[in-house]
Amino acid sequence: EKFSFFPEIESQDIGTEVSIDIELPNLNEITGTKRAGDHQAIMSYLAQKLPKLKGNTAVVFSSKTALKRYFFDIAKVMPKEITMLGEDISGGTGKLRDRYETAETENKVVFMSYRNLRAFSPDLMDFDTIFLQSFPFDPPGLPIHQARSAECQNSFFDYAIPRTQQNLLEIITNFSRREGERKLIVLDRRAQEKEYGEEILGVV
């Protein structure tokens, strides 16, 4: 499948052996992105949900700055039997991979930013649950984003949305190589409040 306007952006095949279950949490429990109180609400939600999950979990953030804010707050309240690892917190990407691979605990939680997914081997970083803190829109200040947006009649719908769909597919395909079900939990209010939220999730 080709995305409109930029034919070089191709969707990725998730594969028939992978089942992705999308969960949109109750918005009464989360006060959504870009709004006052968002950090505290989502932090409380993650602190409640993460200890109950089995297997390995990824919490994917839009930026390293957001990642660090959540990581240090949530790490304080996580049970000791859960290994908490964070991009640029648990050492460089090499040390992070080593700690993930050698951790003896049954449940591991990795905090990472979506822009650095390629730093990890899909065979190693294979998660049962993925929390998405925010839709993976490209930062508007990126030169390539600005250049391509300038060519579009509607830069948001013709470029930003297809690019976000591609980023979302990359998140899922990188970490869903084993057979079995996966759960994607989207913590971005726009997934439910904006019409384009349904369009973005429609590629999954």
Stockholm file with secondary structure:
# STOCKHOLM 1.0

chainA/1-204         EKFSFFPEIESQDIGTEVSIDIELPNLNEITGTKRAGDHQAIMSYLAQKLPKLKGNTAVVFSSKTALKRYFFDIAKVMPKEITMLGEDISGGTGKLRDRYETAETENKVVFMSYRNLRAFSPDLMDFDTIFLQSFPFDPPGLPIHQARSAECQNSFFDYAIPRTQQNLLEIITNFSRREGERKLIVLDRRAQEKEYGEEILGVV
#=GR chainA/1-204 SS CBCSSCTTCBCCCCCTTEEEEEECCCTTTCCCTTSTTHHHHHHHHHHHHGGGCCSEEEEEESSHHHHHHHHHHHHTTSCTTEEEEETTTSSSHHHHHHHHHHCCSSEEEEEEEGGGGGGSCTTTCCCSEEEESSCCCCCTTCHHHHHHHHTCSSHIIIIIHHHHHHHHHHHHHHTCCSSEEEEEEECCTHHHHSHHHHHHHTTC
#=GC SS_cons         CBCSSCTTCBCCCCCTTEEEEEECCCTTTCCCTTSTTHHHHHHHHHHHHGGGCCSEEEEEESSHHHHHHHHHHHHTTSCTTEEEEETTTSSSHHHHHHHHHHCCSSEEEEEEEGGGGGGSCTTTCCCSEEEESSCCCCCTTCHHHHHHHHTCSSHIIIIIHHHHHHHHHHHHHHTCCSSEEEEEEECCTHHHHSHHHHHHHTTC
//
